[in-house]
Amino acid sequence: MLLLWAIELVDLVLLGGALDGFGILPRTPQGLVGIPLHPFLHLGPGHLALNTIGILLFGGLVMLRDPRDFWTAVLLGTLVGGIGVWLFGRPSVHVGASGVVFALFGYLLLTGWFDRSFGAILLSVVVFLTWGSVLFGLSPVQVGVSWEAHLFGFLAGGLTAWLRSRRRAGAGRGR
């Protein structure tokens, strides 16, 4: 989180927001650069503060479960989510870590479905009952919000949950 805040401060104070131009610009060659960079770029402190809360909250829950799953969700949220935005997003620059937030949320929400253990199901139900309204972020009705990053990040979180269940199933066969 310190790195994200340091980048945002440098961008605001020294560069006047110029780094935001390095976000994802769908279906353009220069937009490809934004796929790995977009979670590090934000449209100001308010934007980053919202993503900070989501990363700390959902990321903390994922880390408690398994740090490998946290890093997998972050990586897939960045890359799979970014590729999805690049392929299908609206023609505007997409920046922010909300795709990663939705990857972590998607992982927590779908891990019960894929793991089918009591603890995983309980976690998914509690996450849904507590933060299920976050799902409204997948809707395209919010102006100025990259619902595409939310959607593809969420799908990347589901992929992370599925990969975890496959890893666990493979480990169970070795016994």
N, C-alpha and C positions, 0 to 999 in steps of 0.2 A: 504494500500500500504506500510505503514511503516513496518508492520509485515513481508510482503514478502521480503522487502529489508533487514531487520534485519536477517531473516533466511538465505538469500543468503550470506550476509557478514560473518556470523558465519560459514556457510558451506565452504566458500572459504578460510577464514583466519585461522580458527581453525581446520577444519575437512578435508581440502583438497578435497572437493567435494564428500565426502563419503555419504552425505544424498541423493544424486541422486539415489543411489541404492535402495531407498525406493519408487521409482516410480512404475508405473503399468508394471508388466511383465505378458503379456497375458497368460491366461489359466494355471497359476501356483498358488499354495496356497499362496506363499510369495507375489505374485503380487496383491493379494486382499488388502493388506495393502496400496498399492499405490492409490487405488480408492479415499479415502478421502484426501490423502496427496499430490497427484501429482500437484495440482495448487500452492502449497507452495514451490515446488522444481524447480530450474532452472539450466541450463547449463552455467551459468555465467551472468555477468552484462548486456551484450548485449541482451541475450535472455530475461532477466527480463525487460529490458528497452522497448523492443518491446511490451511485454505484458502489461506493465504499461501504455503505450500510449493508447492501445486498451481498457483497463479497464476504464481509466479516460475518454476517449472520449465516447465510447458506454455506459459505466456505468453511466456517467453523464447524458446522454440523457434519459436513462431509469429512473434514479432517478428523473429527472424533471417530468416525466410522472407519476410515482407511485413508491415510495420506496419499497413497498411490491413486486412489479414486479422485481425490482433489486435483492432483496434477493432470490426470487423464482428462477430467472434465474441463479444466482450464485450457489444455492444449486443443482438445476437440472443439470446445466452444469457440476458440479463436480461429482455428483452421477450417473446420467443417462449417461452422457458422459464417465465417468470412467468405468462404467459397460460395455458400448458398446466397449470401447477400450480393456477391459479385455477379452471380449468374441470374438472379431473379429480382434483385432490388430495384427500387425506383431510381431514376437518373438524378441522384443528388449524392453528395458526399456523406457517407455514414461513418461516424466515429463513436467511441465510447465502449466501456466494458460491460454494457448491459447484456450483450450476447453471452458473455461469460457468466454473469449473474443468472441468466435464464438457463444456462447449461447446468449450473450447480443446483438450481431449483428443479429443473427437469430430472436430474439424477435422483434427488431426494424424493420427488413425487412418484417416479416410476420404478425405483429400486424394489419396492414391495411386490410389484407385478412380476418382475423378472426373477427375484431371489426366492419368493414364495416362502420365506421363513417368517415366523411370528414377529420377530424384532423388526425386520425390514418392512413388513406390512404395517405394523404399528407406527413406525417412523413416517411412512408415506401418508397414513391417515392423519396423523398429528400435523404434518406439514400442510396437507390439504385443508384441514379444518382451521388452522391458524393463519395460513398465508395463501389460501386458494384464490383470493381476489387478484393475486399477481397474474393469474391467467388472462385477465382482461388486457394485459400488455401485449397479448398475441393478436389483438384486434387491430385492423387497419384504420380505425376511425380516429385515432389520436393524431392530430396535426403536429408535424415537427418531431415525431418519435419514429425511430426505425423499428417498426413492428417486425420487419423482415429479420433484423438482427435478433430480436427476441424469439421469433419462431425458429430460426435455424439454430440458435443457441440452445433452445429447449430441446430440439431434435437431437442435437449433439449430446445433451445430458442424458436423454433416453438411450442413445447409443452407448454411452459410458456405463449406464446401469446394465444394459444387455451384455456388454463385454465383461463386466464384473461377474455376472451370473454364469457366463461361459467359463471364466477363469476358475470360479468356485466349483463348477461341475467337473471340470478337468482335474482339479486337485482332489476332489472326492473319489474319482476313479482310481487314483494312484494308491489308495489305502489298502 
